[in-house]
Amino acid sequence: MIHTMKILFISHAYPPTVGGVENQNFELASWLGKIAEVRIMANGRGKKVLPLWMPYTLLKCFFVAPKYDVILLGNALLAHMGWILKIIYRKPVIVVAHGLDLTFKNWIYQTFWVGFFIKKMDKIICVGNETIRVAKEKGIDAEKLVFIPNGVNTNKFIAEYSWTDIEKIFGKKLAQKKILMTSGRLARRKGVAWFIRNVMPKLDQNILYIVAGDGVDKENIQVAIQEKNLADRVQMIGYMGDPVRDMLFHTCDLFIQPNIKTVGDMEGFGLSVIEAAYCGIPVLAANLEGLKDAIKDGQDGFLIEPEDVAGYVAKINELLSNDENRKAFGQKARQFVIDNYSWDKIAEKYLTEIEKTISNQKNI
């Protein structure tokens, strides 16, 4: 009789709370659930409830954990819980590291979580090679580190949209206009304000830019728009739900992720760029951190050196100058994402690493 893998999946960041880790953890748990038995213990109410959720969940795990073959943590922040469960039940514990959960600026966290708890995990699955580099730098055993990229749910983003849908956002006709877009949490590292100040003024007047999302850099972006008198060419639309995001992914001409180097902050992977590529939009992304893992230059997008104004201007103009070539590349990028980043393939990679970890522990 074939034994079905039993996985206890614990996540402190889960829908309906919005965010990249939340989406990744949801998709990971869902797709693993198609090929293994997965129990999900997750917090979908945001950071405010964590002081109560963590001890409650840990207590609950004392009764649940013995029934499972392995414990999978959706973020390294939970490594202290994993360490306790590992000691008590001698179960292998695997953690997913996204980047910021290794670089978080707090001496207590760096001393105890990064310096002790995370190092005690049996395996750390990193969503980007930059995360692996940082982990090694912090003294985490290289043999415990493995790279598995984030994935795209290819069952999503299937819909028909027209140009009139995007015109509703601007509230006017957009004949002959070309549309760039950026979506996601507006952190300084995303480089949106930098792009508006440095690149947008050098682009043709018929090129418009949609910024979808919310975050700490929102005010800086608004100031950049005012400074450069670009209110008629840059549209901030705030947080967007899935229907609006899907519409933009199917109607915009280019997706831009112009990240800049920011001390203490990093892009773990860059899920939005492969989602955009899957929808057939050519992607321009900074050749930086986790974006280098998501975008393979010339395959599912193009990498531009960080803060290279001339590089962005030249590539944008090149791609927008020929609609036929641009759309053909978009279809090539879509197929590349299907072949390399679909969640069914990514989930299989996770299951393989989980099986290896369990096997290694049995052999000790």
C-alpha positions as CSV (number, residue, x, y, z in Angstrom):
1,M,0.0,0.0,0.0
2,I,1.4,3.4,-1.1
3,H,1.7,5.9,1.8
4,T,0.2,9.3,1.1
5,M,2.5,12.0,2.4
6,K,0.9,13.8,5.3
7,I,2.0,17.5,5.6
8,L,1.1,19.9,8.4
9,F,1.3,23.4,6.8
10,I,1.5,26.4,9.1
11,S,1.2,29.9,7.8
12,H,1.1,33.2,9.6
13,A,0.3,35.1,6.4
14,Y,-2.7,33.8,4.4
15,P,-5.7,35.1,2.5
16,P,-8.0,37.0,2.8
17,T,-5.0,39.1,4.0
18,V,-3.4,40.6,0.8
19,G,0.3,40.2,0.0
20,G,2.9,38.2,-1.9
21,V,3.7,35.8,0.9
22,E,0.0,35.3,1.5
23,N,-0.6,34.4,-2.1
24,Q,2.4,32.2,-2.3
25,N,1.4,30.3,0.8
26,F,-2.1,29.8,-0.4
27,E,-1.1,28.5,-3.8
28,L,1.6,26.3,-2.3
29,A,-0.8,24.7,0.2
30,S,-3.5,24.3,-2.4
31,W,-1.4,22.6,-5.0
32,L,0.4,20.4,-2.5
33,G,-3.0,19.3,-1.4
34,K,-3.6,17.8,-4.9
35,I,-0.6,15.4,-4.5
36,A,-0.4,14.9,-0.7
37,E,-2.6,15.1,2.4
38,V,-2.2,18.6,3.7
39,R,-3.7,20.2,6.8
40,I,-3.6,24.0,6.8
41,M,-3.3,26.0,10.0
42,A,-3.2,29.6,8.9
43,N,-3.7,33.2,10.0
44,G,-5.8,35.2,7.5
45,R,-6.4,38.2,9.8
46,G,-3.2,40.1,9.5
47,K,-0.3,41.0,11.7
48,K,-2.4,42.4,14.6
49,V,-3.6,39.0,15.7
50,L,-0.2,37.3,15.6
51,P,0.5,37.7,19.4
52,L,-2.6,35.6,20.0
53,W,-2.5,33.4,16.9
54,M,1.0,32.1,17.4
55,P,0.6,30.6,21.0
56,Y,-2.9,29.3,20.2
57,T,-1.6,27.6,17.0
58,L,1.4,26.1,18.8
59,L,-0.8,24.7,21.5
60,K,-3.1,23.2,18.9
61,C,-0.1,21.7,17.1
62,F,0.8,19.7,20.2
63,F,-2.3,17.6,19.5
64,V,-2.2,17.7,15.7
65,A,1.5,17.3,14.8
66,P,1.9,13.6,15.8
67,K,-0.4,12.6,12.9
68,Y,1.8,14.1,10.2
69,D,5.1,13.1,8.5
70,V,6.5,16.6,8.2
71,I,5.9,20.2,9.3
72,L,6.1,22.8,6.6
73,L,6.3,26.5,7.7
74,G,5.2,29.1,5.2
75,N,7.7,31.7,6.5
76,A,10.9,31.8,8.5
77,L,9.2,34.0,11.1
78,L,7.6,30.7,12.4
79,A,11.0,29.0,12.9
80,H,10.6,29.2,16.7
81,M,7.4,27.2,16.6
82,G,9.1,24.7,14.3
83,W,12.0,24.3,16.7
84,I,9.7,23.6,19.6
85,L,7.7,21.0,17.6
86,K,10.9,19.4,16.3
87,I,12.3,18.9,19.8
88,I,9.0,17.5,21.1
89,Y,7.9,15.2,18.3
90,R,11.2,14.6,16.4
91,K,9.4,15.5,13.1
92,P,11.3,17.0,10.2
93,V,10.6,20.7,9.9
94,I,11.0,22.6,6.6
95,V,10.6,26.3,6.2
96,V,10.0,28.5,3.2
97,A,12.3,31.6,3.2
98,H,11.1,34.6,1.2
99,G,14.0,37.1,1.8
100,L,12.7,39.7,4.2
101,D,12.3,37.0,6.8
102,L,16.1,36.7,6.9
103,T,16.9,40.5,6.6
104,F,14.3,41.9,9.0
105,K,16.0,44.7,10.9
106,N,15.6,43.8,14.6
107,W,18.4,42.7,16.8
108,I,16.2,40.3,18.8
109,Y,15.0,38.7,15.5
110,Q,18.5,38.5,14.0
111,T,20.0,37.1,17.2
112,F,17.4,34.4,18.0
113,W,15.5,33.7,14.8
114,V,18.2,34.0,12.2
115,G,21.0,33.2,14.6
116,F,19.4,30.1,16.1
117,F,15.9,29.0,15.3
118,I,16.2,29.0,11.5
119,K,19.5,27.3,11.6
120,K,17.8,24.4,13.5
121,M,15.4,23.7,10.6
122,D,16.0,20.5,8.6
123,K,15.6,22.4,5.3
124,I,15.2,26.0,4.1
125,I,13.4,26.3,0.8
126,C,14.3,29.7,-0.6
127,V,12.2,31.4,-3.3
128,G,15.2,33.1,-4.8
129,N,19.0,32.6,-5.2
130,E,19.6,36.0,-3.5
131,T,17.8,34.6,-0.5
132,I,20.2,31.7,-0.5
133,R,23.2,34.1,-0.8
134,V,21.9,36.1,2.2
135,A,21.3,32.9,4.2
136,K,24.8,31.7,3.6
137,E,26.1,35.1,4.6
138,K,24.3,34.7,7.9
139,G,25.9,31.4,8.7
140,I,23.1,29.0,7.7
141,D,24.3,25.6,6.5
142,A,24.5,25.6,2.7
143,E,23.5,21.9,2.6
144,K,20.1,22.9,4.1
145,L,19.4,25.5,1.5
146,V,17.5,24.8,-1.8
147,F,16.0,27.1,-4.4
148,I,12.5,26.6,-5.7
149,P,10.9,29.5,-7.5
150,N,7.3,30.7,-6.9
151,G,4.7,29.6,-9.3
152,V,1.7,30.8,-11.3
153,N,-1.7,29.4,-11.1
154,T,-2.4,28.8,-14.8
155,N,-6.1,28.3,-14.0
156,K,-6.4,32.0,-13.3
157,F,-6.1,35.1,-15.5
158,I,-8.4,33.5,-18.1
159,A,-10.9,36.2,-19.4
160,E,-11.6,38.5,-22.3
161,Y,-11.1,42.3,-22.0
162,S,-11.2,45.2,-24.4
163,W,-9.5,48.6,-24.7
164,T,-12.6,50.3,-23.3
165,D,-12.0,48.6,-19.9
166,I,-8.7,50.3,-19.5
167,E,-10.1,53.6,-20.7
168,K,-12.5,53.6,-17.7
169,I,-9.5,53.8,-15.4
170,F,-8.3,57.1,-17.0
171,G,-11.8,58.3,-17.6
172,K,-11.1,59.3,-21.2
173,K,-10.4,58.0,-24.7
174,L,-6.9,56.6,-25.1
175,A,-6.6,56.4,-28.9
176,Q,-2.9,55.8,-30.0
177,K,-1.7,55.6,-26.4
178,K,0.6,53.0,-25.1
179,I,0.2,51.8,-21.5
180,L,2.9,50.7,-19.0
181,M,1.9,49.2,-15.7
182,T,3.4,48.3,-12.3
183,S,1.4,46.4,-9.7
184,G,2.1,45.2,-6.2
185,R,3.0,46.5,-2.8
186,L,4.5,50.0,-3.1
187,A,7.8,49.7,-1.2
188,R,10.8,51.9,-1.9
189,R,12.7,49.0,-3.4
190,K,10.1,48.7,-6.2
191,G,11.6,51.8,-7.8
192,V,8.3,53.3,-8.9
193,A,9.1,56.8,-7.7
194,W,12.6,56.5,-9.3
195,F,11.1,55.4,-12.6
196,I,8.6,58.3,-12.6
197,R,11.3,60.9,-11.9
198,N,14.0,59.6,-14.2
199,V,12.4,57.5,-17.0
200,M,8.9,58.8,-17.7
201,P,10.0,62.3,-18.6
202,K,12.2,60.8,-21.4
203,L,9.4,58.8,-22.9
204,D,7.1,59.9,-25.6
205,Q,4.0,61.8,-24.5
206,N,1.7,59.1,-25.8
207,I,3.1,56.6,-23.2
208,L,1.0,56.4,-20.0
209,Y,1.9,54.6,-16.8
210,I,-0.5,52.9,-14.4
211,V,0.6,52.2,-10.8
212,A,-1.6,49.7,-9.1
213,G,-1.1,49.0,-5.4
214,D,-0.6,50.6,-2.0
215,G,2.2,50.8,0.5
216,V,4.7,52.9,2.4
217,D,6.2,54.6,-0.7
218,K,2.8,55.9,-1.9
219,E,3.4,59.5,-0.8
220,N,6.9,59.5,-2.3
221,I,5.4,58.4,-5.6
222,Q,2.7,61.1,-5.5
223,V,5.4,63.7,-4.9
224,A,7.4,62.4,-7.9
225,I,4.3,62.8,-10.1
226,Q,3.9,66.4,-9.0
227,E,7.6,67.2,-9.3
228,K,7.7,66.1,-12.9
229,N,4.2,67.4,-13.8
230,L,3.1,64.0,-14.9
231,A,-0.4,63.9,-13.5
232,D,-1.9,63.5,-17.0
233,R,0.5,60.6,-17.8
234,V,0.8,58.6,-14.5
235,Q,-2.3,57.2,-12.9
236,M,-2.2,55.7,-9.3
237,I,-5.2,53.5,-8.8
238,G,-4.4,52.1,-5.3
239,Y,-5.0,48.5,-4.3
240,M,-6.7,46.5,-7.0
241,G,-8.8,43.4,-6.7
242,D,-8.2,40.4,-8.9
243,P,-10.7,41.5,-11.6
244,V,-9.0,44.8,-12.2
245,R,-5.5,43.2,-12.0
246,D,-6.5,40.6,-14.6
247,M,-7.9,43.3,-16.9
248,L,-4.7,45.3,-16.7
249,F,-2.6,42.2,-17.4
250,H,-4.6,41.6,-20.5
251,T,-4.8,45.1,-21.9
252,C,-1.5,46.9,-21.0
253,D,1.4,47.0,-23.4
254,L,4.3,46.5,-21.0
255,F,4.8,45.5,-17.4
256,I,7.6,47.4,-15.6
257,Q,9.3,46.3,-12.3
258,P,12.1,48.9,-12.0
259,N,13.5,47.8,-8.6
260,I,16.4,49.8,-7.0
261,K,18.9,48.7,-4.5
262,T,17.6,49.4,-1.0
263,V,19.7,48.6,2.1
264,G,17.9,46.1,4.4
265,D,15.2,45.4,1.9
266,M,15.2,42.9,-1.0
267,E,13.0,41.3,-3.7
268,G,12.7,37.6,-2.7
269,F,11.4,36.5,-6.1
270,G,8.9,38.8,-8.0
271,L,5.7,37.0,-8.5
272,S,4.0,39.8,-10.3
273,V,6.4,39.6,-13.2
274,I,5.8,36.0,-14.0
275,E,2.0,36.5,-13.6
276,A,2.2,39.4,-16.1
277,A,4.4,37.3,-18.5
278,Y,1.8,34.5,-18.3
279,C,-0.8,36.9,-19.5
280,G,1.3,37.7,-22.6
281,I,2.7,41.1,-21.5
282,P,6.4,41.7,-22.1
283,V,8.1,42.4,-18.8
284,L,11.0,44.8,-18.1
285,A,12.5,44.2,-14.7
286,A,15.6,45.3,-12.9
287,N,18.5,42.8,-13.0
288,L,18.4,42.5,-9.3
289,E,17.9,40.0,-6.5
290,G,15.0,37.6,-6.9
291,L,13.9,39.3,-10.2
292,K,16.8,37.5,-11.8
293,D,15.3,34.2,-10.8
294,A,11.8,35.1,-12.2
295,I,12.9,36.7,-15.4
296,K,15.2,35.0,-17.8
297,D,16.4,37.6,-20.2
298,G,14.9,37.2,-23.7
299,Q,12.7,34.3,-22.5
300,D,9.9,35.6,-20.3
301,G,11.0,39.2,-20.2
302,F,14.0,41.5,-20.3
303,L,16.4,42.4,-17.5
304,I,17.7,46.0,-17.3
305,E,20.5,47.1,-15.0
306,P,19.2,48.8,-11.9
307,E,18.7,52.6,-12.3
308,D,19.9,52.4,-16.0
309,V,17.7,55.2,-17.4
310,A,19.0,54.9,-21.0
311,G,18.5,51.1,-20.8
312,Y,14.8,51.4,-19.8
313,V,14.1,54.1,-22.4
314,A,15.7,52.2,-25.2
315,K,14.0,48.9,-24.5
316,I,10.6,50.5,-23.9
317,N,10.9,52.4,-27.2
318,E,12.0,49.3,-29.0
319,L,9.2,47.1,-27.8
320,L,6.5,49.8,-28.3
321,S,7.7,50.5,-31.9
322,N,6.4,47.2,-33.3
323,D,3.1,45.8,-32.0
324,E,3.5,42.5,-33.9
325,N,6.9,41.7,-32.5
326,R,5.8,42.8,-29.0
327,K,2.8,40.5,-29.0
328,A,4.8,37.6,-30.5
329,F,7.3,37.9,-27.6
330,G,4.4,38.1,-25.2
331,Q,3.2,34.7,-26.4
332,K,6.7,33.2,-26.2
333,A,6.9,34.5,-22.6
334,R,3.6,33.0,-21.7
335,Q,4.7,29.6,-22.9
336,F,8.0,29.9,-21.0
337,V,6.0,30.6,-17.8
338,I,3.8,27.6,-18.4
339,D,6.8,25.3,-18.9
340,N,8.8,26.5,-16.0
341,Y,6.6,28.2,-13.3
342,S,3.1,26.5,-13.3
343,W,2.2,25.6,-9.8
344,D,1.6,21.9,-10.6
345,K,5.3,21.6,-11.5
346,I,6.5,23.8,-8.5
347,A,4.4,21.7,-6.1
348,E,6.1,18.5,-7.4
349,K,9.5,20.1,-6.7
350,Y,8.4,20.8,-3.1
351,L,7.1,17.3,-2.6
352,T,10.4,15.9,-3.9
353,E,12.4,18.0,-1.4
354,I,10.1,17.0,1.4
355,E,10.5,13.4,0.6
356,K,14.3,13.8,0.5
357,T,14.3,15.5,3.9
358,I,12.2,12.8,5.5
359,S,14.5,10.1,4.0
360,N,17.6,11.9,5.2
361,Q,16.3,12.1,8.8
362,K,15.4,8.4,8.8
363,N,19.0,7.5,7.7
364,I,20.5,9.5,10.6
